């Protein structure tokens, strides 16, 4: 039995944001079963849009994400959704 991350009695949800689809697949396989993956993004704008739409508990962001970069994306999302980690 794997020990997942729980949020108020449910599995935590995660969004993976990375420009490389192969790397997203590696991350997905590594964390499946620990969290419920609700989406994947390949750019800054898609990460922000999906974060708004899906409201994940956690977002794994590529620091070198196309367009704005991961740090800028993280800041934008944190302003809009302070509960996201």
DSSP file (Angstrom, degrees, kcal/mol; ACC not computed):
  #  RESIDUE AA STRUCTURE BP1 BP2  ACC     N-H-->O    O-->H-N    N-H-->O    O-->H-N    TCO  KAPPA ALPHA  PHI   PSI    X-CA   Y-CA   Z-CA
    1    1 A X              0   0    0      0, 0.0     2,-0.3     0, 0.0     0, 0.0   0.000 360.0 360.0 360.0 128.4    0.0    0.0    0.0
    2    2 A X        -     0   0    0     31,-0.1     2,-1.0     1,-0.0    31,-0.0  -0.635 360.0-125.4 -89.0 146.3    1.4    3.4   -1.0
    3    3 A X        -     0   0    0     -2,-0.3     2,-0.1     3,-0.0    -1,-0.0  -0.790  35.1-170.0 -91.5 103.2    1.2    6.3    1.3
    4    4 A X        -     0   0    0     -2,-1.0     2,-0.6     1,-0.1    31,-0.2  -0.312  29.9 -97.7 -86.1 173.2   -0.4    9.1   -0.6
    5    5 A X        -     0   0    0     29,-2.6     7,-3.0     7,-0.1     2,-0.4  -0.830  41.8-155.7 -92.4 123.1   -0.8   12.7    0.3
    6    6 A X  E     -A   11   0A   0     -2,-0.6     2,-0.5     5,-0.2     5,-0.2  -0.807  13.2-168.7-105.2 143.2   -4.2   13.4    1.7
    7    7 A X  E >  S-A   10   0A   0      3,-3.7     3,-1.1    -2,-0.4    -2,-0.0  -0.943  77.9 -28.0-129.6 108.6   -6.1   16.7    1.8
    8    8 A X  T 3  S-     0   0    0     -2,-0.5     3,-0.1     1,-0.3    -1,-0.1   0.910 128.9 -43.0  50.8  49.5   -9.1   16.7    4.0
    9    9 A X  T 3  S+     0   0    0      1,-0.2     2,-0.3     0, 0.0    -1,-0.3   0.517 124.5  88.8  81.3   5.6   -9.8   13.0    3.6
   10   10 A X  E <  S-A    7   0A   0     -3,-1.1    -3,-3.7     3,-0.0    -1,-0.2  -0.909  86.5 -89.0-131.0 160.6   -9.1   12.8   -0.1
   11   11 A X  E     -A    6   0A   0     -2,-0.3    -5,-0.2    -5,-0.2    24,-0.1  -0.445  50.0-109.3 -65.7 138.9   -6.0   12.3   -2.3
   12   12 A X        -     0   0    0     -7,-3.0    24,-3.3    22,-0.4     2,-0.3  -0.344  31.4-130.0 -64.7 150.4   -4.2   15.5   -3.1
   13   13 A X  E     -b   36   0B   0     22,-0.2    45,-2.0    42,-0.1    44,-0.9  -0.805  22.4-163.0-106.0 149.2   -4.5   16.7   -6.7
   14   14 A X  E     -bc  37  58B   0     22,-2.2    24,-2.8    -2,-0.3    25,-0.9  -0.972  14.2-157.4-135.7 146.5   -1.5   17.7   -8.9
   15   15 A X  E     -bc  39  59B   0     43,-1.9    45,-2.7    -2,-0.4     2,-0.5  -0.983  15.2-150.1-117.6 131.9   -0.8   19.5  -12.1
   16   16 A X  E     -bc  40  60B   0     23,-2.2    25,-2.8    -2,-0.4     2,-0.5  -0.913  12.8-174.2-105.4 124.1    2.4   18.8  -14.0
   17   17 A X  E     +bc  41  61B   0     43,-3.4    45,-2.6    -2,-0.5     2,-0.3  -0.925  26.1 130.6-123.1 106.4    3.8   21.8  -16.0
   18   18 A X        -     0   0    0     23,-2.2     6,-0.1    -2,-0.5    25,-0.1  -0.981  54.2-134.2-153.5 142.4    6.9   21.0  -18.1
   19   19 A X  S    S+     0   0    0     -2,-0.3     2,-0.7     1,-0.1    23,-0.1   0.751  89.5  77.2 -70.0 -23.1    7.7   21.7  -21.8
   20   20 A X     >  -     0   0    0      1,-0.2     4,-2.4    -3,-0.0     5,-0.2  -0.793  63.6-162.0 -96.8 111.4    9.0   18.2  -22.4
   21   21 A X  H  > S+     0   0    0     -2,-0.7     4,-1.8     1,-0.2    -1,-0.2   0.832  92.0  54.9 -62.7 -31.6    6.2   15.6  -22.8
   22   22 A X  H  > S+     0   0    0      2,-0.2     4,-1.9     1,-0.2    -1,-0.2   0.915 108.9  47.4 -67.1 -41.1    8.6   12.7  -22.1
   23   23 A X  H  > S+     0   0    0      2,-0.2     4,-2.7     1,-0.2     5,-0.2   0.902 108.5  54.8 -66.5 -39.8    9.7   14.3  -18.8
   24   24 A X  H  X S+     0   0    0     -4,-2.4     4,-2.8     1,-0.2    -1,-0.2   0.897 107.8  51.4 -58.0 -38.7    6.0   14.9  -17.9
   25   25 A X  H  X S+     0   0    0     -4,-1.8     4,-2.5     2,-0.2    -1,-0.2   0.895 108.7  50.0 -64.4 -40.7    5.5   11.2  -18.4
   26   26 A X  H  X S+     0   0    0     -4,-1.9     4,-1.9     2,-0.2    -2,-0.2   0.932 113.6  45.6 -62.4 -46.2    8.4   10.3  -16.1
   27   27 A X  H  X S+     0   0    0     -4,-2.7     4,-2.0     2,-0.2     5,-0.2   0.927 111.2  53.4 -63.4 -44.8    7.0   12.6  -13.4
   28   28 A X  H  X S+     0   0    0     -4,-2.8     4,-1.9     1,-0.2     3,-0.3   0.941 110.8  45.8 -55.3 -50.2    3.6   11.2  -13.9
   29   29 A X  H  < S+     0   0    0     -4,-2.5    -1,-0.2     1,-0.2    -2,-0.2   0.851 111.5  53.7 -63.5 -33.9    4.8    7.6  -13.4
   30   30 A X  H  < S+     0   0    0     -4,-1.9    -1,-0.2    -5,-0.2    -2,-0.2   0.828 119.2  31.0 -70.9 -31.9    6.9    8.6  -10.4
   31   31 A X  H >X S+     0   0    0     -4,-2.0     3,-2.3    -3,-0.3     4,-1.5   0.543  84.3 119.6-109.1  -7.2    4.0   10.2   -8.5
   32   32 A X  B 3< S+d   35   0C   0     -4,-1.9     4,-0.1     1,-0.3    -4,-0.0  -0.342  81.6  26.1 -57.0 137.3    1.0    8.2   -9.7
   33   33 A X  T 34 S+     0   0    0      2,-0.9    -1,-0.3   -31,-0.0     3,-0.1   0.071 114.3  68.2  92.9 -24.1   -0.6    6.6   -6.6
   34   34 A X  T <4 S+     0   0    0     -3,-2.3   -29,-2.6     1,-0.3   -22,-0.4   0.803 116.2   4.2 -90.6 -36.1    0.7    9.3   -4.3
   35   35 A X  B  < S-d   32   0C   0     -4,-1.5    -2,-0.9   -31,-0.2     2,-0.7  -0.904  79.6-106.0-139.2 165.6   -1.5   12.0   -5.7
   36   36 A X  E     -b   13   0B   0    -24,-3.3   -22,-2.2    -2,-0.3     2,-0.5  -0.887  33.4-141.7 -97.8 114.3   -4.3   12.3   -8.3
   37   37 A X  E     +b   14   0B   0     -2,-0.7   -22,-0.2   -24,-0.2     3,-0.1  -0.646  23.2 177.2 -79.7 120.7   -2.9   13.9  -11.4
   38   38 A X  E     -     0   0B   0    -24,-2.8     2,-0.3    -2,-0.5   -23,-0.2   0.588  57.3 -14.0-102.5 -13.2   -5.6   16.2  -12.8
   39   39 A X  E     -b   15   0B   0    -25,-0.9   -23,-2.2     2,-0.0     2,-0.3  -0.985  47.8-134.0-177.1 167.5   -3.7   17.7  -15.8
   40   40 A X  E     -b   16   0B   0     -2,-0.3     2,-0.3   -25,-0.2   -23,-0.2  -0.994  17.0-166.1-136.2 141.5   -0.5   18.5  -17.7
   41   41 A X  E     -b   17   0B   0    -25,-2.8   -23,-2.2    -2,-0.3     3,-0.1  -0.950  14.6-168.2-128.4 148.8    0.7   21.8  -19.2
   42   42 A X  S    S+     0   0    0     -2,-0.3    24,-0.4   -25,-0.2     2,-0.3   0.318  73.4  33.9-116.9   5.9    3.4   22.5  -21.7
   43   43 A X  S  > S-     0   0    0      1,-0.1     4,-2.0    22,-0.1    24,-0.1  -0.955  83.8-104.2-151.6 168.2    3.6   26.3  -21.5
   44   44 A X  H  > S+     0   0    0     22,-1.7     4,-2.5    -2,-0.3     5,-0.2   0.938 118.6  48.2 -61.9 -48.7    3.2   29.1  -19.0
   45   45 A X  H  > S+     0   0    0      1,-0.2     4,-2.5     2,-0.2    -1,-0.2   0.896 112.1  48.5 -63.5 -40.3   -0.2   30.1  -20.3
   46   46 A X  H  > S+     0   0    0      2,-0.2     4,-2.7     1,-0.2    -1,-0.2   0.866 110.6  52.5 -68.6 -33.2   -1.6   26.6  -20.3
   47   47 A X  H  X S+     0   0    0     -4,-2.0     4,-2.3     2,-0.2    -2,-0.2   0.936 112.5  44.1 -64.8 -46.3   -0.3   26.1  -16.7
   48   48 A X  H  X S+     0   0    0     -4,-2.5     4,-2.1     2,-0.2    -2,-0.2   0.928 115.7  48.2 -64.0 -45.1   -2.0   29.2  -15.5
   49   49 A X  H  X S+     0   0    0     -4,-2.5     4,-2.3    -5,-0.2    -2,-0.2   0.925 113.9  45.4 -62.3 -46.4   -5.2   28.4  -17.4
   50   50 A X  H  X S+     0   0    0     -4,-2.7     4,-3.4     1,-0.2     5,-0.4   0.864 109.6  55.5 -67.6 -35.0   -5.3   24.8  -16.1
   51   51 A X  H  X S+     0   0    0     -4,-2.3     4,-1.8    -5,-0.2    -1,-0.2   0.914 110.7  45.7 -62.1 -41.8   -4.5   25.9  -12.5
   52   52 A X  H  < S+     0   0    0     -4,-2.1    -2,-0.2    -5,-0.2    -1,-0.2   0.927 119.7  40.5 -63.3 -45.6   -7.6   28.2  -12.7
   53   53 A X  H  < S+     0   0    0     -4,-2.3    -2,-0.2    -5,-0.2    -3,-0.2   0.910 126.2  30.6 -72.8 -44.5   -9.8   25.5  -14.2
   54   54 A X  H  < S-     0   0    0     -4,-3.4    -3,-0.2    -5,-0.2    -2,-0.2   0.680  83.7-150.3 -94.4 -20.1   -8.7   22.5  -12.2
   55   55 A X     <  -     0   0    0     -4,-1.8    -4,-0.1    -5,-0.4   -42,-0.1   0.929  23.9-166.2  47.7  58.8   -7.7   24.1   -8.9
   56   56 A X        -     0   0    0     -5,-0.2   -42,-0.2    -6,-0.1     3,-0.1  -0.272  26.6-133.4 -71.0 160.1   -5.0   21.5   -8.0
   57   57 A X  S    S+     0   0    0    -44,-0.9    28,-2.9     1,-0.2     2,-0.3   0.829  91.2  23.2 -77.5 -34.2   -3.5   21.2   -4.5
   58   58 A X  E     -c   14   0B   0    -45,-2.0   -43,-1.9    27,-0.2     2,-0.4  -0.979  63.9-161.7-135.8 143.0    0.0   21.0   -5.9
   59   59 A X  E     -c   15   0B   0     -2,-0.3     2,-0.7   -45,-0.2   -43,-0.2  -0.993   7.8-155.2-127.4 126.5    1.7   22.1   -9.1
   60   60 A X  E     -c   16   0B   0    -45,-2.7   -43,-3.4    -2,-0.4     2,-0.4  -0.894  25.2-168.7 -98.0 114.8    5.0   20.8  -10.3
   61   61 A X  E     -c   17   0B   0     -2,-0.7     2,-0.4   -45,-0.2   -43,-0.2  -0.905  24.7-128.6-119.2 131.1    6.5   23.5  -12.5
   62   62 A X    >   -     0   0    0    -45,-2.6     3,-1.4    -2,-0.4     8,-0.3  -0.596  18.6-143.5 -66.3 123.7    9.5   23.5  -14.9
   63   63 A X  T 3  S+     0   0    0     -2,-0.4     7,-1.4     1,-0.3     8,-0.6   0.788 100.8  49.7 -62.9 -26.1   11.6   26.5  -13.9
   64   64 A X  T 3  S+     0   0    0      5,-0.2    -1,-0.3     6,-0.1     3,-0.1  -0.140  80.6 158.0-104.6  36.3   12.4   27.0  -17.6
   65   65 A X    <>  -     0   0    0     -3,-1.4     4,-1.0     1,-0.1   -22,-0.1  -0.363  49.3 -99.1 -63.4 136.0    8.8   26.8  -18.8
   66   66 A X  T  4 S+     0   0    0    -24,-0.4   -22,-1.7     2,-0.1     2,-1.1  -0.174  95.6  13.8 -56.9 151.3    8.2   28.5  -22.2
   67   67 A X  T  4 S+     0   0    0      1,-0.2    -1,-0.1   -24,-0.1   -24,-0.0  -0.723 139.1  10.2  86.9 -86.1    6.8   32.0  -22.3
   68   68 A X  T  4 S-     0   0    0     -2,-1.1     4,-0.4     1,-0.1    -1,-0.2   0.667 100.9-118.6 -99.6 -18.3    7.1   33.4  -18.7
   69   69 A X     X  -     0   0    0     -4,-1.0     4,-2.1    -3,-0.4    -5,-0.2   0.068  30.9 -83.3  88.1 153.3    9.2   30.8  -16.9
   70   70 A X  H  > S+     0   0    0     -7,-1.4     4,-2.8    -8,-0.3     5,-0.2   0.835 123.5  53.8 -63.8 -38.0    8.3   28.7  -14.0
   71   71 A X  H  > S+     0   0    0     -8,-0.6     4,-2.2     2,-0.2    -1,-0.2   0.928 111.0  46.2 -66.6 -43.5    9.0   31.2  -11.2
   72   72 A X  H  > S+     0   0    0     -4,-0.4     4,-2.5     2,-0.2    -2,-0.2   0.911 113.4  50.0 -63.1 -42.2    6.8   33.8  -12.8
   73   73 A X  H  X S+     0   0    0     -4,-2.1     4,-2.7     2,-0.2     5,-0.2   0.932 109.3  51.4 -61.2 -46.3    4.0   31.2  -13.4
   74   74 A X  H  X S+     0   0    0     -4,-2.8     4,-2.6     1,-0.2    -1,-0.2   0.907 111.1  48.2 -58.8 -42.6    4.3   30.1   -9.8
   75   75 A X  H  X S+     0   0    0     -4,-2.2     4,-2.0     2,-0.2    -1,-0.2   0.915 111.2  50.0 -64.3 -43.5    3.9   33.7   -8.6
   76   76 A X  H  X S+     0   0    0     -4,-2.5     4,-1.6     1,-0.2    -2,-0.2   0.928 114.3  44.4 -60.6 -45.6    0.9   34.3  -10.8
   77   77 A X  H  X S+     0   0    0     -4,-2.7     4,-3.5     1,-0.2    -2,-0.2   0.912 110.4  54.4 -67.1 -42.1   -0.8   31.2   -9.6
   78   78 A X  H  < S+     0   0    0     -4,-2.6    -1,-0.2    -5,-0.2    -2,-0.2   0.856 106.7  52.1 -62.3 -35.7    0.0   31.9   -6.0
   79   79 A X  H  < S+     0   0    0     -4,-2.0     3,-0.4     1,-0.2    -1,-0.2   0.922 118.9  35.9 -64.4 -43.7   -1.6   35.4   -6.2
   80   80 A X  H  < S+     0   0    0     -4,-1.6     2,-0.3     1,-0.2    -2,-0.2   0.839 133.8  24.7 -78.4 -34.6   -4.8   33.9   -7.6
   81   81 A X    ><  +     0   0    0     -4,-3.5     3,-2.0    -5,-0.2    -1,-0.2  -0.680  63.4 175.1-134.9  78.0   -4.8   30.7   -5.6
   82   82 A X  T 3  S+     0   0    0     -3,-0.4    -1,-0.1    -2,-0.3    -4,-0.1   0.689  77.0  65.9 -62.0 -17.9   -2.9   31.0   -2.4
   83   83 A X  T 3  S+     0   0    0      2,-0.0    -1,-0.3   -25,-0.0     2,-0.2   0.681  79.4 100.3 -77.2 -16.8   -3.9   27.5   -1.3
   84   84 A X    <         0   0    0     -3,-2.0   -26,-0.2    -7,-0.2   -27,-0.1  -0.468 360.0 360.0 -71.9 137.7   -1.9   25.9   -4.1
   85   85 A X              0   0    0    -28,-2.9   -27,-0.2    -2,-0.2    -1,-0.1   0.385 360.0 360.0-106.7 360.0    1.5   24.5   -3.1
